Amino acid sequence: MAFADAGPRADGALNTKQKNDFDNLLLLCAACHRLVDGQPEEYPNDVLFAMKQNHLDWVDENLESQMREIKFPELEVVCSRIIDTELASSTGFHTLPPAEKMTANNLGPKTAKKITLGLMQAPLVADYMQSMVTHVDSEFPERLISGFRSEYDKHFTKGIRGDGLFALLELFASGGTADFDRQAAGLAVLAHLFQVCDIFETTVT
């Protein structure tokens, strides 16, 4: 639905939060944006939602394929970007069943699918982190968490929640790259830390 009440495909019944919800957002280049908004009869809501879903399905298929291929080098690339020189104020590891944590963070089925996909490589991520602790930096996990937590807090203070916030952290983890190996590695790290530590909220507020 359009953000502006007078825009094409507008729905005045939606509030600002609903308009900005991840499920209602579609990222287009400037040329496609003009094309779609200039011909709303050719691009009604159902067509746009289908376009978005087809793209998301394509991304998921490529991520799943690449997820099986990632190794320590891919994890090293993404973690080197994320790691913070400062320790977060709260870096404890609090294992919480993913379903409960998802409820606490208002995460939907699409994000649940992403987390499940990323957790395919949770043992590899855990092994990599332990290797770094043993051979490189004893505070590596805490610094990694701190990097994620800083990014989380930046968006959280702006009022971003739920699937949109997870999507931004996923983008942060991959460095915004189009390479699926980096995206898979970033998602694997994010999903593992989602499960075992306090990057996300651990209680319903």
SVG drawing of the C-alpha trace seen along z (x, -y; Angstrom):
<svg xmlns="http://www.w3.org/2000/svg" viewBox="-10 -13 57 41">
<polyline fill="none" stroke="black" stroke-width="0.4" points="0.0,0.0 1.2,-3.5 2.6,-5.5 0.9,-8.7 -2.9,-8.7 -3.2,-10.2 -0.7,-7.8 -1.5,-4.9 -2.9,-1.8 -3.4,-3.9 -5.4,-2.6 -6.4,-5.3 -7.2,-2.7 -3.6,-1.8 -1.6,-3.8 2.0,-4.8 3.3,-1.8 1.4,0.6 2.6,-1.3 6.2,-0.9 5.8,2.8 8.2,5.1 5.3,7.0 4.1,3.7 7.5,2.6 8.9,3.2 12.3,1.8 12.5,0.6 15.0,-1.3 14.0,-4.8 13.0,-3.7 10.8,-0.8 9.3,-3.0 8.1,-5.5 6.9,-2.6 4.9,-0.9 3.4,-4.1 2.7,-5.5 0.6,-2.4 -1.2,-1.3 -3.8,0.5 -1.1,2.7 0.6,3.2 -2.2,3.7 -1.4,4.8 -1.6,8.5 0.9,8.3 3.4,6.3 3.0,8.7 3.6,11.7 6.7,10.0 8.1,9.5 7.4,13.0 8.9,14.5 12.1,12.5 12.2,13.5 11.7,17.2 14.6,16.8 16.8,15.3 15.9,18.1 16.7,20.8 20.1,19.3 20.9,18.8 20.0,22.4 22.2,23.7 25.1,21.5 24.5,22.1 25.8,25.7 29.0,24.5 30.3,21.9 33.4,22.6 35.7,20.7 37.0,18.2 33.5,16.9 32.8,16.6 36.1,14.7 35.1,12.2 31.8,11.3 33.0,11.4 35.9,9.1 33.4,6.4 31.1,6.9 33.6,7.2 33.8,4.3 36.8,3.1 34.5,2.2 32.7,4.7 28.9,4.4 27.4,3.6 25.5,6.9 27.2,9.7 26.0,12.7 24.9,15.9 21.3,16.6 20.0,19.6 16.3,19.3 14.1,21.5 13.9,19.7 10.1,19.9 9.9,17.9 12.5,15.4 10.6,14.9 7.4,14.1 9.3,11.7 10.6,9.9 7.4,10.0 9.1,12.0 7.0,13.6 7.1,16.8 9.4,15.3 12.0,14.5 11.5,17.8 12.4,19.5 15.5,17.4 16.6,18.3 16.0,22.0 18.1,21.7 20.9,19.9 20.9,22.5 21.9,25.2 25.4,23.9 25.2,23.2 27.8,25.9 30.2,24.4 29.8,20.9 30.3,22.2 33.5,24.1 34.8,20.9 34.1,18.8 35.9,21.3 38.8,21.4 39.1,17.6 38.9,17.7 41.6,20.4 44.1,19.1 43.4,15.3 41.3,13.4 39.8,14.7 37.1,11.9 36.2,12.5 32.6,13.7 31.9,10.7 33.3,8.3 31.2,9.9 28.1,9.6 29.0,6.0 29.2,5.2 25.7,6.7 24.3,5.1 25.4,1.6 23.7,2.0 20.6,3.4 20.4,0.5 20.8,-2.0 17.7,-0.8 15.8,0.1 16.0,-3.5 14.4,-4.7 11.4,-2.5 12.2,0.3 11.0,3.7 10.1,7.2 10.9,8.5 12.2,5.1 14.8,5.0 15.9,8.5 16.2,7.7 18.4,4.7 20.7,6.8 20.9,9.5 21.9,6.7 24.5,5.5 25.9,9.0 26.4,9.5 27.8,6.0 25.1,5.3 26.8,7.6 25.0,9.3 27.3,12.4 25.2,15.2 28.3,16.8 28.6,13.6 24.9,13.4 24.8,17.0 27.7,16.6 26.2,13.4 22.9,15.1 24.6,18.1 26.3,15.9 23.2,13.8 21.0,16.9 23.5,18.5 23.8,15.4 20.0,14.9 19.7,18.4 22.5,18.2 22.8,14.6 21.1,11.4 21.4,9.4 17.6,9.5 15.1,9.1 14.6,12.1 11.4,11.2 8.1,9.9 7.6,6.2"/>
</svg>
